[in-house]
Amino acid sequence: MKALGIALLTLSALVDGVARADTATDFQALLDEHWEWQLAASPVRASMLGDRRYNREWADSSLDAIETRHRETREFLRRVYAIDRSTLPEPGQLNYELFRRQLQDDVDEHQFQGYLLPFSHQGGVQSLQNMTSQLRLTTVRDYEDWLARLAKIDLLIDQRIDLAEAGRKAGLTAPRVLMERIPPQIALQLVDNADESPFYGVFEKLPDTIAPEDQERLRTEAVETIENTVLPAYRKLDRYFTQKYLPACRESIGLSVLPNGSAWYEHRARSYTTTRMTPDDIHRLGLEEVKRIRGEMQAIIAEVEFDGSFEEFLAFLRSDPQFYYEDPEELLEAYRATSKRIDPELVKLFGVLPRMPYGVTPIPDSIAPHTTTAYYSRPAADGSRAGTYWVNLYKPEVRPKYEIEVLTVHEAMPGHHLQVALQQELGEVPMFRRFQGFTAFVEGWGLYSERLGYDLGLYKDAYSRFGQLTYDMWRAVRLVVDTGMHYKGWTRQQAIDFFKDNAAKTEHDIVNEIDRYIDWPGQALAYKVGQLKILTLRERAELELGDDFDIRAFHDELLGGGALPLDILERRMDAWLATYRDE
């Protein structure tokens, strides 16, 4: 009987092992299916990742297609819940949790109908030519694909108009103060001749590897496509936008004034911070951080022996010519030189560095006046395009020299490029995790990286240190003004004034930043919340490990799982600390 019992236990273990293997296989198949579904549903994203299968398509943004994708997402979520998470191996359980959260967040967001607000002054359908900077255009087929996509731009614009019109009729419109920025952007498309169109630019100088006869044919087709499809589509957009949509836009700016707007903002706050913090919690945290950083700023003002008030010191920084370049090219060279100084120092802080390089490139002129100081775009998944640190050269007289170092460590190295490129190179995780971006982690890391500038030999003078504090203050101010405008009824001017009173950013930048927060509710909350969590984890590790603390090992572990929600990140780092306790 004893032998029979052992045999039965062995058989049960074998059956259980097979069942677990089958579950893991089924879950992986579900991940693969969803990834392929995402690429097909988002052709432009697929192209930017280097997948050329959908190069001739735009995403279907009709109301029917949006509802269909929502139903399909709910079905994916149902299939996830049907899987017994406990039967998956440990890495699979993490993949399960991250995948489930992603789907649940998408499903929850749909109820607020954000898709009925299809226009953004920060870019979009009015400036699609800027996409080409993130596409691979090297072969005849690449240009033919782009022309095929352009030949369908009229349908894309019609769908955007339909969404906006549905929103207008439902009383869901964008703030007028933002939408007033868009007509000049559309106007750039309203040229008389096809070869003056922004879309013709990529055909002016084609690669030498393309035969002359093919170059001539491509240019001829480009002129025909622009004349027959692109220009009429943008003229239609201009008529609709200026005559019908813009006059109907709302005077208010906050999300909470919209139907179910407060619940919408609460959802976005949770989603972007990956916490259960309420907007009120975040507002209080922002005020505390503003007070703390203000004290550090005052110490530097005393150090440089400035004879005047805090407000007068900020005015001095905004206006004194010594802090600004006059020539855009000088500003660009300063950004590039700073990047080159940083790169060799990174081995002091990281054991693992990404293989993919990055470049420093000016933001396109068509959007530079309306966008932020800088931003980053990820490399292509297939390695065909490096990462890009985009810098704003519009009005160099409002781009302070003392911000260059802190901005560069945030957007390039060791900030976004290092983290994003490393994540894409994590070959052992599913594809969705290689490109998943929990904003609190991604932007929290970028803001944390600004402090690493001290370890990299930056911020040598007091003004550069004040620049670092300005950027830290900038993110603290965000917590206050974002929640203020979208949850507490603040006006746009109140937000601008609070920003100006506490940070040395120039007024041009401040206005653009405030308008960005109005346009993108909740996103700005993630930076400071994520940074503070990472700093807490580092302090905990330093305290517990003492002399055994290795900053390179800490960073490698922190980044080694890719972007994670903050609660899961904390569990990961606690487990890493536990390995030291067990030694």
N, C-alpha and C positions, 0 to 999 in steps of 0.2 A: 504493500500500500504506500509505503514511504517513497519507493521508486516511482510509483504512478503519480504521486503528488508532485514530485520534482519534475517529472515529464510534463505534467499539465501546466506547471508554472513556467517551464521553459517554452512550451508551445504558446502560452498566453503572452509571454514577453516577445516572442517572435511575431505574433499577430499584431501586438501593440506597436512594435517597431515598424512593421510594414504599413500599418495605418498612419503612423506619424510621418513616414516617408511619403505616403500618398498625399497627405494633407499639405506637406511642404511643397510637393510638386504642383498640386492644384493651386496653392497660393502664388507660387512663382508664375504659373501660367496666367493667373489673373492679373498680376503686376505687368507682365509682358503685354497682355491684351489691352490693358488700360493705357499703357505707354503708346502703343500703336494707335489707339483711338484718339489720344491727345494730339499726336502729330497730324493725323488726318483732319482733325477738327480745327487745328491751328497751323495752317500751311506756312504762314510767315515765320512763326516760331521755328518750325521744322527747317525752313531755309536758313535761318540765322544760326541754327545748331549745326548746319552743314549737311542736312538731309535734303537731297535734291528732288525727291520723288514728287513733291507738291509745289515745285517752283513756279508753276503757271497759275496757281490758285490764290485767292484771298479766302479768309474765313467767311463762312456764310453767317451773316449777322442779321438775318431776317428774324422777325418775332417767332415764326414757326420753328426755325432752326434753334433758336435760343431755348425754347420750351422743350424741344426734342433732346437737346444736350442735357437739360436739367433732369428730364425723366431718365435718361441713360446714366447720369451720375448717381441718381437715387438707386438705380438697379445695381450699379457697381457697389454702392454702399451696402445694399441688402446682401449681396454675395459675400462681402467682407464679414458682416456680422454672422453669416451662416458658418463661418470657419471657427473652429475651436482654437482660440489663440494659445491656450496652454499646451496644445499638442505640437506646437512649432518649436524648433530649436531656438536658443536665446537670441541669435542675430535675427531670426525670422520674426520673433515676438516684437523686437524693436521696429522692424520694417512694417509689421502689421499695425502697430500703434501710430506710426507716422503717416502711413497710407490712410488709415481710418480717419485721423484728424484732418488730413487734407480734404478728403471727400466730404466729411461732415461740415467743414467750414464752407465749402462751395455750396452745399445744399442749403445751409442756413442763410447764406448771403443772398440767395436768389429771391427770397420773399420781399426784399427791399427795392427791387427793380432798378438797381443802379444802371442797368443797361439802357434805360430810357434817358440817360444823361450822356450822350455819345460824343460830345465835343469837349476838348480841353485846349486851353491857350498854350499849354506846354508841349504841344505836338499832337499829331493825329492825322485825320484824313486830309487836312489842309496842307500838310507838308510831307506827304508820303515819299517824295524824292529823297529825303534824308535816309530812308531805309537802305539805300544802295551802299552806304558806308559799312553796313553789317552783313552784306551779302557777298558771296563769291562771284565775281564777274571776271572770268579769265578766258573762257572759251566761247566759240560761236554759239554753242548750245545755251550757255549761261545767258547771253544777250537775247537770244531768241525766246528763252523762257521769260525773261523780264518784259519783253515786248508783248508776249502773250498775256502776262499778268496785267500790263497796262491797258491792253485791249478790253479788259473786264472792269476797269476802274469806274466806269459809269454805273455798273450794277452795285459796286461797293458804296459809292456815294449815295445812290438812291436808297440803299438800305439804311445808311446813317440818317438820311433825311426822314425816312419812315419812323425810325426809332425816336428821333427828336420830336416829330409831330405827334406820335403817340404819347410821349411825355408831356408835351405842351397841352394836349387835350385833357390829360389826367391831372394837370396842375403840378407836374414835376418838371421844373426847369432849373437851369443853372443860374448862378448869380450874374447879374448884368455886368458888374464891374470886371469880371473875368472875361465874359463873352465879348466885351468891347475891344479886347485885345486881338480878336480873331479876324475881323474884316481886313486889317492890313496884311495879315498872313495869307489870306485867300487872294488878296490883290496881287501878290507876287506870282500867282498862277495865271493871271488874266492878261497874257501877252498877246500881241497881234500876230506874231510869227512863231511857228513851231520851234525854230532853232533858237528862240529867245526863252523858251520854257525851261524852268529848273529841271524838268525831266530829260531834257536833251543833253544836259551836261556830261553824263557818262558816255555819250556817243561821240563827243567832240574829239577825244583822244583815245582811240581803242588800242588794245595791246598789240605790239609788233608781231606777236605770234599769230594774229589773225590775218589772213591773206587780204591784199588790197581790194580784190573784187568782193569779198565778203564784207569788208568794212564799208564799202560803198552801198551794198545792199542793205546792211543793217541801218545805216543812217537814213536811207530812203524810207525804209519801213518805220523808223522812229518818227520821221516827219509826218508820215501818213497817219500813224496811230495817234500822235499828239493832236494833229489837226482834226481828225474825224471823231476821236473819242475823248481824249483827255481834256482839251480846252472846252468843248461843249459841256462836259460833266462839271467842271469847275465854275463855268458861268451859271449853270443851274444851281449849284451849291451857293454861289454868291447871292443870287436872287432870293433863294429861300431864306438863307441865313439873315441877310440884312433887312429884308422886307417883312418876314413873318416871324422868325424865331427870336431874333434879338429884341424886337419891341415887346415880346411876351415874357422876357426873362425877368426874374424876381429881383427886387431891390435888396432883399435880405441876403445874408451870407452863410448863416449857420445851418448845420444839418438838422438841428432839433426843431426848426420851424416847419419842416416838411412832415407830411403824414407819417406817423410812426418813426419820426426822425430821431427822437431821443433813444429809442430802442436800437435803431440802426447804428447810432454812434457808440452806444455801449457795446454792441457786438463788434464793431471795428476796433474799439479799444482793447477788448479781450483778444481778438484775432491778431492784431499787430504786436501786442506785447507778450502774447502767449502766457498771460497771467489772468487771475481773476480780479485784478485791480479795477475799481470803478473809476469813472472820469473824475469824481470828487477826490478819490485817493491820489490820482495822478496829478491833479491840480495842486494839492497840498505838497506833494513831493517836489513839484517844480518850484514852488515858492521857497521851500527849504533849501534847495540846491542853489537858487538864485542868491539867497542870502549868504550861503557859505562861499560861493565863488566870488561874490562881491567883496568879501573880506580879503581874499587873496589878491584881488585886483588892487584894492586900496594899498596893500603892502608894496606892490610894484610902483604905484604912483609915488609913494613916499621915497622909494629907492632912487627913482630918477629925479627926485627933488623938484617935481612939477609944482609950480606956485598957482594953485587954482583948485576949483571943485572937481568932483568926479565928472560932472556933465561937461565942464570946460576941458577936461583932459580928453574926453571922447570927441569933442568938437575939434580939438587940436589934431587928434589922430585922423579924423575924417578929412581934414582940410590942408594939412601941411604938405607941400610938394615933395619933401624928402622921403615920404612914405609911398610914392607912386611913380610908375613909369609913364612916360608920355607916348611911347611907341609900342604898339601891340606886339611887334616882333621881339622887342626887348623882354616883354612880359613872358612870351612863349619860351624864350631861351632861358629865362630864370626858372620856369617850371621844369624844363628838361634838365637843367644843370642840377637842380635840387634832387631830382630822381636819380641821377647818376651818382650823387654823393651818398645817397641812402643805400643803394643796392649792395655795395661791398660790405656794409656793416651788419647785414641781416644774420650772418652766421653766428653772431654773438647771442642771438635770441631764439634761433630756430634750428632744430636738427634736420628738419625736412623742409625743402623749398620746392616750389613748383617748377616744372620743366618749361611751361609755356611762358614766353616773354610778353611784354606789353609795350605800347607806344603812347606818346603824349601828343594829342591832336586838338586843334582848335574846334570849338563848337561851331556848327554851320551858321553862317551869317543870318539865315532866314529865321532862326529861332533864338539866336544869342541875346537879343534885347529883352526877351520875355522869359528867359530861364535862369537857372541858378548859376553860381560861380563855377561849378565843375560837377561832373558826374562820371561814372564808370560803366562800361559795357563789357560783358564777359567774352571770353574767346569762343570760337566755334568748337563744337564738340569733336569734330574730326581733325582739329589742329590746323585747319586751313586759314584761320584768322586769329591773330593775337588779341589779347585784351587791349582795351583802349581807355586811357585816362583823358577825358574830354575837358578842356579848359576854356573858359569864357574870356575872349580878348576884346569884347565890345566895351568901349569906354575904359581903357586901361587906367584912366585917372580916378576910377572908383574901385580899383582892385589893389588893396594894400600889399606892399612887399612883406609886411610882417605876418601875413596869412599864408604865404606860399608854402612854407615848411609844413605847417599843421594840415593844410589842405592836401598836400601830396602824400603824407603818411596815411591819411584817411582813405583817399580814393585809389591809390596805387599800392605801394609797398610801405609797411607791412599790412596795409588795410585790405581794401576790397580785392585787389588783384591776387594777393597772396592767398587769401581765404577761398575765394571763388575758384581760382585755378587749381588749388589743392583739392578742393571738393570734386571738381570735374575729373580729377586724376585718381579718384578712389575706385579702383577697378573692382573691388570685392563687394560693392554695394549695388543694389538695383538702380536702373537708370533714373527712376524718378527721384531718388535721393541725391544723385549726382547733380541734379539741377533744381532741387527744391530749395526755396529761400525763405526761411522763417525770418521775418524782418528784424525781430528783436535780437536774434543772433547775428545776422549779417551786419546790420547797422550798429548794433552794440559792439561788435568786434571792431568796426571802423572807428568808432569813437574811442574805444579802449586803446586802439593803435596810436591815437594822437598822443597819449601819455608816453608811449614807447619812444617817441621822438627824443626824450631826454636820454634814454639808454643808447640811442643811435648817434649821439653827438650833436643833436640839433638844439635850437633855442638857446644859443650862446649869449645873446644880448637880451636886455630887459624887455625890449619891444616885441621880440619874437616870443618871449615867455608870456607877454601880455596877449599876443596873438593866439597862443594855445589856450589861455584862459578865456579869451573871447569866443573861441569855438566851443569850449565846454559850456560857457554861459549861453551861447546860442542854442544849444540843445536843451539846456534847462529852461530857457525862455519858451521853447517850443511846448513844453508840457503845460505851461500856464496859458499861452495864447491859443493853442489848439483846442484845449478843453474850454477855454473862455469863450471862443467864438462859436464852437459847435454845440456847447452844452449849457453855458451859463449866460448866453445872451449878449456877449461882448460885441461891440461894433468893430469894424475893420480899423477905424482910426484908433480906438482904444488899444488894439493889438499892436499897431505900428508904434504908438507912443510908448507902450511898455517895453517893446523891443529896443527902441532908440534910447530909452532911459537906462538900459542895463548892459548893452553890448556895443562894441566899437565898430560894428558893421556899418558900411556906408548906407545912406538912405535909399539909394537905388537898389542895393542888395536886400535891404530890409523889406521894402515894398514887394519885390519879387518873391521873397520868402513867405511873407504873409499871404500873398495870393496863391502861392503853392499849397499852403496849409488849407486854405479855403477850398481849393480844387481837389485835394487829396486827404479828406478827413481821417484822422487817426494815425496815418502813416508816420507822422513826425514824433509820435509818442514812443516809438520803439527804440530810438537811439539811446536815450539816457537810461531808460529802464534796463535795456540789455547791457549797457556799459557798467552800470552799478552792480548787476548780478555777476559779471565777469570779475570785477574788482573784488567783490566779496569772496568769490571762489579762490582767487589768488591769495587774498589775505589769510583765508582759512588754511590754505596749503602752506604758506610761509610760516604761520604760527605753529602748525602741527609738525612740520618737517624741520624747522630750524635751519641748521647748517647743511642739512641734506637736501634742502630745496634746490631744484635745478630748473631755472626758468625755461631752458630749451625743452626739457621733458614736459613741463607744464603746458607750454604752448602746443607742442606736438600732440599731446593727449586732447587738449581742448579742441583743436582743429581736426583731429583724426577721425571724427565721426561725421564730418560735414555739418551743415546747419541743423540745429536741433531746437525744439521748444525749450524754454529756460528751465522748466521743471525736470525735463529729461536730461538736459545738460548737467544740472546739479547732481542727479543720480549717477551720471557717468563719472564725474570728477570725484564724487564721494567713493565710488568703487575703486577708482585709481588710487586714492589716498589709502584705502583699505589694504591694498597690496603692499604698501610700505609697513603697515602695522603688522602684517602677517610674516614679514621677513625676520 
